[in-house]
Amino acid sequence: MEQTTYRLGCDIGGTFTDFVLVNNKTGEFYTNKCLTTPSDPSDAVEQGIRELNETKPGFMDTVEE
């Protein structure tokens, strides 16, 4: 059986950091939005990925891009 893989996209904006997680097999997608942290934008990226992982546990093991 082929393992489901995901693609994760992130856009860091001035106010919000947006995320999209796409199931490569089904095309199903999940989105998330966090406040951008101007002092360290990577904080918002980390927070958004953690929140997506609550929605779709374990997806990080299969992210391709």
N, C-alpha and C positions, 0 to 999 in steps of 0.2 A: 504494500500500500504506500502510495506517495505521500510524503510528509507535507502538510500545509505550510507554506512560507508566507511572510508578510513583507511589505515595504512600508517604511516610515518616513514621512515628510514633515518638515518643520519650517515655519516662517517666523523669524524674530522681527517684530515690528516695534514701533515706538511706545505703544500702549499695551498691546497684547502679543503673545506668542501663540501661534496656531499650529495644530498638529493634525495629521491625517494618517491613519493606519489602514492599509489595504491588504485584504486577503488575496494573494495571487491566484488562488485556485477558483474562488467563487466571485471575486470582485466586490464582496461585501466590505464596507468601510466603516471606520469609527473615527470620530473627531473629538478634539479637546481644545480648550482655550484657557490660557493662564495670563495673569498680568506679567508683563515684562519687568525684569529687575535691572534697571539701567546700570547700577553699580557692578553687576556681574550677570550678563544675560544667560550664562550657562546654568544659573540657579533656576530660572524659569523652564529651561529645557529639561533639566533633571526632574523638576516637579511635574511637568506635563507627561513625561514618560512614565513616572511612577503612577500617576492617575490613570493613564491608559492601561497600565499593567493590572490595575484593579478591575478595569472593565473586561479585559481579555488576558487573564493570568497566563504567564509563560510565553507570551508572544516574543519576547526578546531572544529566546533561544532559537527562533526561526526567522529573524529579520535578515533579508538579503541586502537591502540598500538603506 
